[in-house]
Amino acid sequence: MNLRSAIAIFTNEVTRFFRTAFGSILSPVLTTSLYFVVFGAAIGGQIEEIGGVSYGAFIVPGLLMLTLLGEPTSNASFGIYMPRFTGAIYELLSAPVGVFETLVGFVGAAIVKSLVITGIILATALLFVDYTIVHPLYALGYVMLVASAFALFGFILGLWADGFEKLQIVPMLILTPLTFLGGTFYSIEMLAEPWRTVAQFNPIFYLINGLRWTFTGASDVPIAVSLAFTVAFEVLCVAVIAVIFKTGWRLRD
């Protein structure tokens, strides 16, 4: 393993994040505040409790999942796309840097950025609602697992995209709608049929409920199902990236 190369890539990506730290931090703070004002105050005032917790505390895991899907995907995809766009990818391919070092650099940096923003969102949420984390260690582990899975997914997206507009297609037109339809602001038990059954075919539904279990100790599906789905998705992403580097697809075009 070429540790120096991995550290160099990682440092460069993290430095890029802190160069735009104001916008990167301000955006999730404002977004989280608006969600709590609109959903927590307006709608939450009409709902007493869901699963034994206040509505404001109930939506905290869903808001975190919005970030954990969007931020690592965008950061990792942009991180690998820019070297392809500028041609610097050929220097990376000709250097003694393997797939593992590349992933540690780009994906690791995306995970760190996501964890920083996640912490900021949790701190912001405390200004609006009193919530507790029932399983803090499981919550930390699950957050890192989801962040790494979608950082890997974003890496694939950055290799697939051949223009800046394609970097936004999947996050905006697929991930965000699926997150809102996956139980971010409601429990599946609140839905009538056939929508309750339809919601169970949404993969994001299982991710949100896995994180919600770590916060509240309850969810609409067993935590083992959510965990298995997340791990399977991560393994699939690693396999796809291994094939891409082996074949050179989108890397040598």
Secondary structure, 3 states (H helix, E strand, C coil): CCHHHHHHHHHHHHHHHHHCHHHHHHHHHHHHHHHHHHHHHHHHHHCCEECCEEHHHHHHHHHHHHHHHHHHHHHHHHHHHHHHHHCCHHHHHHCCCCHHHHHHHHHHHHHHHHHHHHHHHHHHHCCCCCCCCCCHHHHHHHHHHHHHHHHHHHHHHHHHCCCHHHHHHHHHHHHHHHHHCCCCCCCHHHCCCCHHHHHCCCHHHHHHHHHHHHHHCCCCCCHHHHHHHHHHHHHHHHHHHHHHHHHCCCCCC
